[in-house]
Each structure stands twice: as C-alpha cells, then as structure tokens.
Amino acid sequence: WYQRRVRESRIRRLEEEGFPAYITSVGWLGYSDEKVKELTREKLGEGWTAFKMKVGVSQEDDMRRAKLIRSLIGPDNKLMMDANQIWDVQDAIKRMKELRKYNPYWIEEPTSPDDVEGHAQISLALREHDIGVATGRCVRTG
C-alpha cells in the first residue's frame, strides 16, 4: 500500500514538473555552424533547456561553437561541455578558463577518468568560475 502510494506520488510529480535532462545532439564535433543552429533552434522549440556540446579538438572551434550555442539558448538555459578525456590537467584548466565567458555549467571528462587527483585539481581551479566537473561514466571502482 505505502509503496504504491509513493510510486503514484512520484509519477504525478514527474508528469507535473518533468525530469531534468540535457540533450547532446546539438553540439557534436564536425557539425557545420548551420547544422548547430538548426538543431539548437529545433530542440529549443521542443522545450529543452539544457544543452551539451563536445569540445577539445580545436580551441578556436570550441570558442566559436560555444558562442553560437549560447547566443541561441540565451543566458537562462544551461550549456554543458564534454571533452571526452582529450586534455591533460593543465590544458583542461586553461581551455575551460577561456570558455568560461560562455557560462558552462560543467565540463565532463576533461581528462582521463583514472586521474582522480587531476579531476580534483581541475575542479578546484574552476570552482571560482562556477564551472562544475563531471567525471562521466568511466570511473573505476576497483
């Protein structure tokens, strides 16, 4: 009885409030600026409020694409970034400090998932800029 009531309450809440989620399809590497614009506008129209873009290959491209996406989603929606483990610790800190002007909510997998201390260094360095660090789904537990 109790479990059913709690479950029904949670379902009602989800139906009323939704569930926080983000979409990555607007920010894949290799997309033209026109495709990024088209997809971002489409997903905004569908009600998305959090967007993730891939970064890490070229800082010039990352800056241009972040500026483009941020200009389309506005200041109130979230923009996350994902480097897919491509940077070392110092590169991650340097690049994200440059990208901070686009107000990233977090950087995901900025460096190797095995480098727990490196993630901590990145997190400490970006904390003053209000940029979180997500370790992704590759952290080992044993």
N, C-alpha and C positions, 0 to 999 in steps of 0.2 A: 504494500500500500504506500509506504513512505517513498520508496524508490520510484514508483510510478508518478507520484505527485511531484517529486523533484524533477524527474525527467520532463514531465509536461510543462513545468515552470521554465525549465531551461529552453525547451523548444519554443515556447511563447516569446521568451526574451530574444532568442536568435531571430525569430520572424519579425519582431518589432524593431530591433536595433541592428541586425546584421552581425557579421563576424568580421573582425579586422583582417584584411588580406591585402596583398600587393600583387601587381602584375609586372612581369618582366618583358612581355612581348614587344613593348615599345622601344627597348633600348639594347637590342642585340648588336654586337660588333658587326661591321660590314654593311649595315643598312645605310642607304642614302639618307641625306637630310630630309628629302621629300617623303620617304617612307616613314621616317621617325615622326614627322609632322602629322602625316595621315593617320598613323596608328595611335599616336597620343591623342589627337582630337577624337578619334573613334572611341577610345577607351574612356576618355573624359565624358563623352556622351552617354556611355553605358553606366556611368556613376562611379567609376574608380576614383580613388582619392590618394592612392599610394602607388608609386611607380619605381621600378628598379632598372638601372642601366648597367651594362657591362663596361668596365674601364680597364686600362692597364697597358694597352699596346702602344698608343701614342698620346702623350700629354696634350698635344695640340688638338687632336681629335676629341679627347675626353673633355677638354675645356669647351670646345665648340658645341659638342653634343649636349653637355650639361646645361650650357647657356640656353640652347634651343628648347630642351625639355622643360627647364624651369620657366622659361618665358611663356610656354603654353599652359603649364599646370598652375602657375601662379604661386604666390608665397604661402598659401594656406594648405596646400597639398604636400604630401611627403615625397621626397626624392631620395632613393637609396642607391648605393653603388656596390658593385661586386667585381673584385679584381681576380677572382679565381686563382689565388695563390701565386700570382706572377711576380710580385715585388719582394725585395728583401725589406727588412725593418726600416732602414733609413729612407729608402725610396718611397715606401708606403707613407711615412710621416711627411716627407717633402711634397709628394704629389697631392695628398689629401689637404695639406695646408693651402696649396694653390687652388684646389677645388672648393674650399670652404665658402668662397663667395657665392656659390650656388646652393648653399644651405643643405648639404647632405645630412640625412637623418642618421645614416650609418654607412660604414664600409664593411662589406662582407668578404671574408677570406682574403685579407690583404697580403698575407704571407703564408708560408707552409703551416698546415694545421698541426704539425708536430712541434712547432716552435711556440710553445705556450708562453715562455718568457717574452718572446718577440711580440706576441699579441698584447701582452700586458704593457710592454713599452709603448706600443702604438696607441693603445687605449689611454695611457697616461698623457702622452704627448697631444692627443686630440681632444682630451676632456675639456680643456679651456675653450675650445672652439665648438663645444656642444655636438661633437660628432661621435656617435657610438661605434663600437667594433663588434661585428658578429663573426663568430668563429666558423659558422657554417655547419655542415652535417658530416664533416670528416674527422672530427676529433676522436682520437683513440682512447679507450678506457682501460686498456690493459696490455 
